[in-house]
Amino acid sequence: MKTISLFFLFLQTSISYAANKNEAAKIYMSFASEYDASITVIPSNIKNQYYLHFKGFEHDIDSNTKLYKKVWNTRDPKDGFYYQLLGTEQVNFRNNMKSTLIHGTIVPYFEVILSDRAPSKVLFAENADIQKVRNRKSKYLEYQNIKESKVSAKKSAYQALDALNTHCAQSTTLDIDWKAFQSKDQKVAPGMLKGHMESLTKICSIDSDYKDAVNAIRSIKLSPAETTGAHSVEIKNNVLTITLDQETPNIPDSSYKLIYNAL
């Protein structure tokens, strides 16, 4: 099956909400806020996992769709829940069972939690239609940098490497085990390496010490993870070794955490 067909299959089958089939995608709108913002919450095909798309918050999370897991605050559902970004400890959307009075009616509200600001309140507005769901889910593929072909993935990976070397004034090389990815039918997965390159760029910009630590990396080696969705980072003898899988969630965010902790 061609890669482009896999993309179409991904979008179509995930919309079926196999594990959350009784739950509709929902749109929440901001209120009592300086932002005219919205968040779309879309059930994935895995139980308690959701795609969240942010718009209008005037934050770098805008226009991105990321994958979250739903976590209950306690064993009692009446105590509310939150959505945690997979691969991190980050929480961006929470329901603490709070409510407010609007036009004489008590209405439950939710909170969007972003860095460097107070939580933004949002209200349920409507269910999302299929077209909006497809559009929002396609943004997750963009965020993950999953390309249409091996050629596009390879080009993207090396462009990201060039940008890293230019920004951090270094000359790191890249070694991708294409044969291993091909054997797992994941020939476009190496394009996801862009998230790691951007994480390295951000880290080398922190201060001179972190720049020196990033500059000490002389080679980056990429191979497929042994298990579905796994992700690992190791730095040894000036070599950064990365393993990932096409189902590894939220590469741009999780890679930053892993690399930062490995330096």
N, C-alpha and C positions, 0 to 999 in steps of 0.2 A: 504494500500500500504506500502511495506517495505521501510525503510529509504533509503537503497541503491538505490531503484528505484526512490526516490525523487531526489537524486543526479543526476542520469542520466537524469531525466526530466528537472532539472534545467539547466544542460549544453546544452541540446538539444534545449529547447524552447527559452532560452536566445539568442542562436546563430541566431534565426530567425529574431532578430532585429525588433520586432513588431512595436516599435515606431520610429525607425530610419532605416527602411527597405531599403531606397535608399542610405544609407551611408555605405561604406566599412570600414573594420578595416584597419588601416594604420600603417606603420612602419617608424619611423624617425631615421636617423643616425647622429651621431655627426660629426662635421667638424671644422677645425681650433681649435682643442682642444687637450689637453694632454690625453683625455680619448677616448678609442675606444668603444663608448657606443651607446645604442639604446633605444628607447621608443616605445611601441606598444599602440595604442589608439583604443579601441574596443567599438562600440556602445552597450549599454545595451538594455533591452526591455522596458526601461522607457525613455521618451522623455528628451533629454538634459542631460542624465546621461551616463558616460563612464567609462570603466575599463582602467586604465593606468598601464602598466607593465614596470619597469625600469631594465636596465641591463648594467653593465660595467661602472657605474659612480664612482666606488670605494667609495661608500656611503652606509649607513645602509638601504637605500631605495631599494638597488639592490635586484633583484630576487623576489620582492614583487609586487603583483597586488592589487591596491586599487581602490575604487569607487569615482568618481568625478562628479561634475555638471559643465556644461558649462555655463559661464556667459559672456555676452557681455560687452565690455568696456563702450559703450554708446548705445543709441537706434539705431544708424547707424551701421550696420554690417561692413561697410568699416573701422571702427575704431578698429576692432579686438576683441579678446576675451581671456579668460583664463579659466583654469580648477581648481576649488576649491574642496579640499578634503571634502567630506560630513561629517558633524559632527564637523568640525573645520573651522578656517579661513585660513587654510594653502593653498597656491597656489604653485604648482610645475611645471606648464606648461603654457606658455603664448604665444599668437600671437599678437604682437603689429604692425603687418603689415610692418615689416622691411624686407629689402632685401639686397643682396650682389651680387657682380659681380664674376662669376665663368666661366673661359674660354670664356670670352666675352659675357656671357649671364647673365641677371639679374634674380636672383633666390630668392624667398621668403624664409626666415628662421624663426624658432621658438626658444624659449628659455626655457631651463629646469632650474628651480630655486630650489636650494638646500641650506641647512643651511651652513654657514661658508665658502662660496665660491662665486666667480663671476658666473653669469648665463652661462650655457653651450649652445652653438648654435647647432641646429640640422636642418637637411633638410629632406623633404619627400623623402623616398627611394622607397617604393613599397607598394602595398596592401598585407595584411597578408592572408595566406591561412587558410583553415578551421582547419587543424591540429594545426597550431600555435595558432589560436584563442582558441581552446579547451584547449591547454596546458596552455596558459596565464590565462584563466578564472579559471582553476583548482587551480592556485596559489592563487586566491582570497579566495577559500574555505580553503586553508591551512593557509593563513594569518588570517582569521576569526576563525580558529580552529573549524570548523564544522566537526564533526566526523560522522562515518558511523552508529553508534548505541548508545543507551543509556548507555550501559556498557562502551564503549570507552569514551563517553563524561564524565561520572562520574569519571572514572579513571584519565582522563586528568585534570579535575577540582581539584581533591584532590592532584594530583601530583604537580600542580601549587601552591596549598595552602601550601604544605610541603616545597616547594622551597622558598616561601615568608617567612614562619616562620623561616626557617634556615638562610636565608640571613639577615633578619631584627631582628633576635634574639627575637622572640615573640611567642605567643601561641594562635593565633587566631583560632576560630572554624568556621565551615561553615554549614549553614542550607539552603538547596535547596528545594523549593516547587515542587517536582517531579510530584505530582498529578496534580497541576495546569498546568504545562508544557505539561503533557500527555493529558490533556483535550483539549488543543489547538493544538494537533498533532505536538508538538515541543519538543519531548523528547531528541533531540540532542543539543538543544539550550544552555543548561547549560555548555557545553564544551567551549563556547565562553567566559566564565568567566576567562579563562586563561589570556586574554588580561588585565583584571582588576588586576589580581595578579601581572603580570609583571609591570603594571603601578605603583602599590603600592611599588614594589621593587625598581623601579627607583626613586620614590619620597623619599623613606626612605634613599636613598644614597646621596641625595642632601647635607644635613648637619645634625648636631645633633638635631636641632629643628624639622626638618621634620621627622627625625627618631622617635623622641618622639611622634610626632603627629600620625604617623602610628602605633606605638606600643600601643597607647591608644585605638586602635580599638580591641575590645575583641571578636567580632562576626561579621560575614558577612552573610547577608540574601539575597537570590536571588529568585525572582519570575518573572513571565512573565509580560511584559508591556501590558497595556490595548489596545493600538492601534498599528497597524502594523508599524514596523520600529522605534518605540519610544525607548527612553533610558533615564534613570534617576539614579541619585546617591544622597543619603542623609546620613549624619552622625549625629546621635543623641544618646545621652546616651551610647557612646562607641560602638554603633552598626552601621555598614555600610550596608545600605539597597540599593540594586541594582535591577532595573527592566530593562529587555531587551526583544527583540523579535528576531526571527531568521533572520528577514530582517533588523535589525539594522546595519547600515553600519560602517565599519572601526573601530571596537571595540578597537583594540590596541591603536589607536591614540585618538579617542574620549573619551575613558575611562580615559586616562591620564589627559586630560583637565578637565573633570568633577570632578575627585577625587581631583586634585590639588586645584581647586576652592572651593571644599567643606571642605577642612581641615582648 
